[in-house]
């Protein structure tokens, strides 16, 4: 949630803007949940996995759910787009959704992945802005007032307001942790948030 708060602050959404969130993993879902409670005129979330779109419906209010950027574009272009898919294809898709002078906030971590990105005429003519967000540093417009402790307090407050328990799709005992990691690695379509559980402590 602290990461989601930082991303939304970097995006600086304006009342009435149309916004899209590409990628509905846990961070993308939390970003969408926050935005849906901030008075966006239109909020669209994009993810190819039905389970993630179902989770978006559970934690957001008034959100449009689509499975591809081309489907999202039928409702675009957008003033502000968040790229949280974790893939360079998602980055390219997010760029394609921006309107003239639209803003793209990138929260994905691509690691060592490399791929050709089309940055042709349309990007320049659109005068788009791309911001790579990182939770340990926020926009200087906010940093004097929102230090790390205050941002953490905001995140904790929103944890109490957003029904985050609806994002937990699996509860697996700590002893079965290898199975939980296999599930996340091999079946990303079947899970969103996996919670490792401990047995209650025995009283002495």
Backbone torsions as a table, in degrees:
resi	resn	phi	psi	omega
1	UNK	NA	-36.3	177.4
2	UNK	-61.2	-39.3	176.8
3	UNK	-63.7	-43.2	179.7
4	UNK	-61.8	-43.2	178.0
5	UNK	-60.4	-44.4	-179.8
6	UNK	-62.8	-41.6	179.2
7	UNK	-62.7	-45.4	-179.4
8	UNK	-64.7	-39.3	177.7
9	UNK	-63.7	-40.1	177.5
10	UNK	-65.4	-36.8	179.7
11	UNK	-70.6	-28.0	179.4
12	UNK	47.4	59.2	-179.0
13	UNK	-62.5	146.4	-179.2
14	UNK	-108.5	140.2	179.0
15	UNK	-52.3	125.7	178.4
16	UNK	96.1	-7.9	179.5
17	UNK	-72.1	154.3	170.5
18	UNK	-93.8	130.6	-171.8
19	UNK	-130.9	143.0	174.6
20	UNK	-126.9	145.1	175.0
21	UNK	-120.6	114.8	-179.7
22	UNK	-95.1	115.6	-178.2
23	UNK	103.8	117.9	-177.0
24	UNK	-120.8	48.6	163.8
25	UNK	-73.9	-168.2	-175.1
26	UNK	-60.1	-46.2	-178.6
27	UNK	-65.8	-44.1	177.9
28	UNK	-60.5	-39.1	177.9
29	UNK	-64.9	-41.0	179.7
30	UNK	-69.1	-38.9	175.5
31	UNK	-60.5	-45.8	179.0
32	UNK	-63.1	-39.3	179.0
33	UNK	-61.7	-42.4	177.9
34	UNK	-65.4	-47.3	-178.1
35	UNK	-61.6	-36.6	-177.8
36	UNK	-66.9	-14.8	179.5
37	UNK	-105.6	13.3	-175.5
38	UNK	-115.9	10.0	175.3
39	UNK	83.2	26.0	175.9
40	UNK	-65.2	138.4	179.0
41	UNK	-63.9	-43.7	177.6
42	UNK	-140.8	134.6	176.5
43	UNK	-129.8	122.8	-179.5
44	UNK	-121.6	132.6	175.0
45	UNK	-112.7	144.2	-173.9
46	UNK	-126.1	124.3	174.3
47	UNK	-163.6	139.0	-179.8
48	UNK	-76.7	-11.8	-174.8
49	UNK	-95.2	119.6	-177.8
50	UNK	-57.0	-37.4	-178.5
51	UNK	-62.2	-39.7	179.6
52	UNK	-67.4	-38.8	177.3
53	UNK	-66.3	-34.3	175.5
54	UNK	-64.2	-41.2	177.8
55	UNK	-64.0	-36.5	177.6
56	UNK	-60.7	-40.5	176.9
57	UNK	-62.6	-33.3	-176.6
58	UNK	-74.8	-29.2	-174.5
59	UNK	-112.7	-6.2	-179.0
60	UNK	-112.5	160.7	174.0
61	UNK	-118.7	131.2	176.6
62	UNK	64.2	41.2	-177.5
63	UNK	-104.4	142.7	173.2
64	UNK	-95.8	130.7	-176.3
65	UNK	-112.8	125.9	178.8
66	UNK	-135.1	158.5	-173.9
67	UNK	-100.0	-5.2	-178.1
68	UNK	-152.8	160.3	178.3
69	UNK	-65.3	-36.6	179.7
70	UNK	-64.0	-36.9	176.6
71	UNK	-68.8	-38.0	178.2
72	UNK	-64.8	-36.9	-176.0
73	UNK	-65.0	-20.4	175.2
74	UNK	-63.6	-18.3	179.2
75	UNK	-113.4	5.4	-176.8
76	UNK	-105.4	-163.3	1.8
77	UNK	-74.4	174.0	-171.9
78	UNK	-116.8	148.3	177.7
79	UNK	-72.9	-37.4	-174.3
80	UNK	-140.0	131.1	179.1
81	UNK	-129.4	136.2	173.4
82	UNK	-106.8	129.1	179.6
83	UNK	-104.8	109.0	-175.7
84	UNK	-133.8	27.4	-177.2
85	UNK	-81.8	-23.1	-175.3
86	UNK	79.8	6.6	-178.8
87	UNK	-128.0	148.0	177.8
88	UNK	-67.5	-27.6	173.9
89	UNK	-63.6	-36.8	176.3
90	UNK	-65.1	-37.8	176.4
91	UNK	-60.9	-45.6	179.6
92	UNK	-63.2	-41.8	178.8
93	UNK	-62.8	-42.1	-179.4
94	UNK	-62.7	-40.8	177.2
95	UNK	-58.4	-39.0	-175.9
96	UNK	-68.7	-15.0	-176.5
97	UNK	-90.7	-7.9	-172.3
98	UNK	-80.0	140.1	172.3
99	UNK	-86.4	-179.4	178.4
100	UNK	-56.7	127.4	-177.5
101	UNK	59.5	25.8	175.0
102	UNK	-73.1	161.8	-175.1
103	UNK	-118.5	137.7	177.3
104	UNK	-118.2	123.5	175.6
105	UNK	-107.0	120.8	-176.0
106	UNK	-103.2	117.8	176.9
107	UNK	-111.3	-4.4	-179.8
108	UNK	-70.3	151.8	173.4
109	UNK	-114.2	114.0	-173.0
110	UNK	-93.4	-8.8	178.2
111	UNK	60.3	-133.2	-178.5
112	UNK	-92.3	6.6	-178.9
113	UNK	-65.3	137.1	177.4
114	UNK	-129.7	145.6	178.5
115	UNK	-165.3	153.6	176.1
116	UNK	-72.8	131.3	177.1
117	UNK	-113.6	130.6	-180.0
118	UNK	-79.7	110.6	178.8
119	UNK	-121.6	61.1	-173.0
120	UNK	-92.2	-150.8	-171.7
121	UNK	-57.8	-42.3	-173.6
122	UNK	-62.9	-37.6	-180.0
123	UNK	-63.5	-43.0	-179.0
124	UNK	-70.4	-44.1	-179.6
125	UNK	-65.0	-30.3	179.2
126	UNK	-77.7	-11.9	-179.1
127	UNK	52.2	45.7	-177.6
128	UNK	-76.8	149.0	176.1
129	UNK	-111.1	131.7	177.8
130	UNK	-117.8	124.1	179.5
131	UNK	-119.2	124.2	175.0
132	UNK	-90.8	112.2	-173.8
133	UNK	-89.8	149.3	178.1
134	UNK	-146.7	128.3	-167.3
135	UNK	-63.0	-25.4	-176.8
136	UNK	-78.5	-12.0	178.1
137	UNK	-135.9	132.8	176.6
138	UNK	-118.2	172.6	-178.3
139	UNK	-54.2	138.6	-178.6
140	UNK	-61.4	-19.6	176.7
141	UNK	-64.4	-25.1	-176.2
142	UNK	-109.3	-21.5	-166.8
143	UNK	-63.5	-29.9	-179.9
144	UNK	-69.0	-27.6	-177.7
145	UNK	-101.3	-30.1	-176.6
146	UNK	-112.9	83.4	173.9
147	UNK	-75.6	179.1	-175.2
148	UNK	-59.7	-39.6	-178.4
149	UNK	-64.4	-41.5	-179.1
150	UNK	-68.6	-41.1	178.5
151	UNK	-63.6	-38.6	177.2
152	UNK	-63.0	-39.0	176.6
153	UNK	-62.0	-41.1	176.4
154	UNK	-61.6	-44.6	179.7
155	UNK	-60.5	-43.4	-179.9
156	UNK	-64.8	-37.3	178.0
157	UNK	-63.4	-41.9	-179.5
158	UNK	-72.6	-27.7	174.1
159	UNK	-60.2	-30.8	178.8
160	UNK	-80.0	-21.1	-176.0
161	UNK	-94.2	-33.3	-177.8
162	UNK	-91.7	134.4	-179.6
163	UNK	-74.4	68.4	-173.5
164	UNK	-65.1	-21.2	178.7
165	UNK	-62.3	-21.2	179.5
166	UNK	-74.0	-9.3	177.6
167	UNK	-87.5	-10.3	-179.9
168	UNK	-83.2	111.1	-179.0
169	UNK	-97.9	-18.9	-178.2
170	UNK	-143.8	139.3	170.6
171	UNK	-120.2	118.0	-174.9
172	UNK	-128.7	135.7	-177.7
173	UNK	-63.4	150.8	-178.3
174	UNK	-57.6	-35.0	179.5
175	UNK	-63.0	-23.2	179.9
176	UNK	-101.7	24.4	-177.2
177	UNK	-54.5	-40.5	178.2
178	UNK	-57.4	-36.8	178.4
179	UNK	-66.4	-36.1	178.6
180	UNK	-64.2	-42.9	-179.9
181	UNK	-69.1	-35.2	175.1
182	UNK	-63.4	-40.7	178.5
183	UNK	-60.2	-46.9	179.9
184	UNK	-63.6	-37.3	-176.5
185	UNK	-77.7	-41.4	-170.9
186	UNK	-98.2	-23.3	-176.0
187	UNK	-131.4	57.9	-179.2
188	UNK	-62.4	-19.9	178.6
189	UNK	-75.0	-15.1	-173.0
190	UNK	-105.3	-1.5	-177.3
191	UNK	-147.9	157.6	174.9
192	UNK	-120.9	-67.0	178.9
193	UNK	-121.0	122.4	179.7
194	UNK	-105.3	124.9	-177.9
195	UNK	-105.9	123.5	173.8
196	UNK	-85.0	127.0	-175.8
197	UNK	-108.4	151.3	175.6
198	UNK	-114.6	147.0	173.4
199	UNK	-67.2	152.0	179.9
200	UNK	-61.2	144.1	-179.9
201	UNK	-64.4	139.0	178.4
202	UNK	-80.9	137.3	177.9
203	UNK	-80.8	141.7	-177.2
204	UNK	-85.3	NA	NA
